[in-house]
Amino acid sequence: MAKYMLIMRATEQAVAAVSDIPFEEIIAQMGAYNESMMKAGVMVGGEGLAPEAGVVVDFDQTPPVVTDGPYGETKELFNGFWIIEVPTIEEAAEWARRAPLGPGNKLEIRRVTGPEDFPADNEWIQKEDDWREELARKAEQG
């Protein structure tokens, strides 16, 4: 099994297309999609992003420059993501095709790296394993 990130991107066309749809209907469609992935046992996580602009930290200069975001001149906005765990990128694409999104939206699919992608004897990789366990404990504690 591998983890894949489905990265949701929307154009101005996509935003305009849903402006007349009641928010409750959009939430219900996304909820049903998320529920289908949960019931299938493939969803690991996911979040939407707030519509207000964030900031961008640009490392072309020293020190890095922080500017209003998201990306200056942009034609697509990163609206949210899902992490799913499935055997192949083809299966990830099948799940992406089921998303309740319309014209002007895209889902980019990228494999999430795992421990097998890095040397097991590296001290920082070993520390990262410890950090993941610590984060899991904190999540369980609430």
C-alpha positions in Angstrom: 0.0 0.0 0.0 1.1 3.5 -0.7 -0.2 6.9 0.4 -1.2 9.5 -2.1 -2.2 13.1 -1.7 -5.0 14.4 -3.9 -4.4 18.1 -4.2 -7.5 20.1 -5.0 -7.0 23.1 -7.2 -9.7 25.5 -8.4 -9.8 28.2 -11.1 -11.9 31.3 -11.0 -14.3 29.4 -13.3 -14.7 26.7 -10.7 -15.3 29.2 -7.9 -17.9 31.1 -10.0 -19.6 27.8 -10.9 -20.4 27.0 -7.3 -21.3 30.5 -6.2 -25.0 29.8 -6.8 -25.0 26.4 -5.0 -26.1 26.5 -1.4 -23.2 25.9 0.9 -25.1 23.1 2.7 -25.4 21.2 -0.6 -21.6 21.5 -1.2 -20.9 20.2 2.3 -23.3 17.3 1.8 -21.6 16.3 -1.5 -18.1 16.5 0.0 -19.3 14.7 3.2 -20.8 11.8 1.1 -17.5 11.6 -0.8 -15.4 11.6 2.3 -17.8 9.0 3.9 -17.4 6.7 0.9 -13.6 6.8 1.3 -13.9 6.1 5.0 -16.2 3.2 4.5 -13.8 1.8 1.9 -10.9 2.1 4.3 -8.8 4.3 2.0 -9.0 7.7 3.6 -6.1 8.7 5.9 -6.9 12.4 6.3 -7.8 15.5 4.5 -8.6 19.2 5.1 -10.0 22.1 3.2 -8.2 25.5 3.2 -9.8 28.8 4.3 -10.6 31.1 1.4 -8.7 34.1 2.7 -5.2 34.7 1.4 -2.3 33.5 3.4 1.4 34.4 3.0 4.2 33.1 0.9 7.8 32.7 2.2 10.2 33.1 -0.7 13.7 31.7 -0.3 15.2 33.5 -3.3 16.7 36.0 -0.9 18.5 35.9 2.4 16.7 36.4 4.7 13.6 34.8 3.1 10.9 37.4 2.2 7.3 37.0 3.4 4.7 38.4 1.1 0.9 38.3 0.9 -0.3 35.1 -0.8 -1.2 32.8 -2.0 1.0 33.2 -5.1 0.7 36.7 -6.6 -0.7 36.3 -10.1 -2.5 33.0 -9.9 -4.9 31.2 -12.1 -5.4 28.2 -9.7 -5.8 28.1 -5.9 -4.9 25.2 -3.7 -8.2 24.6 -1.9 -7.6 21.5 0.1 -6.3 17.9 0.1 -7.0 14.3 0.9 -4.5 11.7 1.9 -5.6 8.2 0.8 -3.9 4.8 1.1 -4.3 2.5 -1.9 -2.1 0.0 -3.7 -1.5 2.0 -6.9 -1.7 5.5 -8.4 -4.3 4.1 -10.8 -6.6 3.4 -7.8 -5.9 6.8 -6.4 -6.9 8.3 -9.8 -10.2 6.3 -9.6 -11.0 7.8 -6.2 -10.1 11.2 -7.5 -12.5 10.8 -10.5 -15.3 10.3 -7.9 -14.8 13.7 -6.2 -17.8 16.0 -6.4 -16.0 18.7 -8.4 -17.0 20.4 -11.6 -15.3 22.2 -14.5 -12.4 24.4 -13.5 -11.3 22.0 -10.8 -8.3 19.7 -10.9 -7.0 17.1 -8.5 -3.2 16.6 -8.7 -2.2 13.2 -7.3 1.2 12.8 -5.7 2.7 9.8 -3.8 3.5 10.6 -0.2 7.0 9.4 0.7 7.4 6.8 3.4 10.1 5.3 5.6 11.1 3.0 2.8 12.2 6.0 0.7 15.0 6.9 3.0 18.0 5.2 4.6 16.9 3.5 7.8 20.2 4.1 9.6 20.0 7.9 9.2 19.7 9.6 12.7 17.1 12.1 11.4 14.9 9.4 9.8 15.0 7.5 13.1 14.1 10.7 15.0 11.2 11.3 12.6 9.9 7.9 13.4 9.9 8.9 17.1 8.2 12.2 16.3 5.4 10.4 14.4 4.9 8.1 17.4 4.8 11.1 19.7 2.3 12.9 17.5 0.1 9.8 17.4 0.1 9.7 21.2 -0.8 13.3 21.4 -3.7 12.8 18.9 -5.0 9.9 21.0 -4.9 12.1 24.1 -7.1 14.7 22.4 
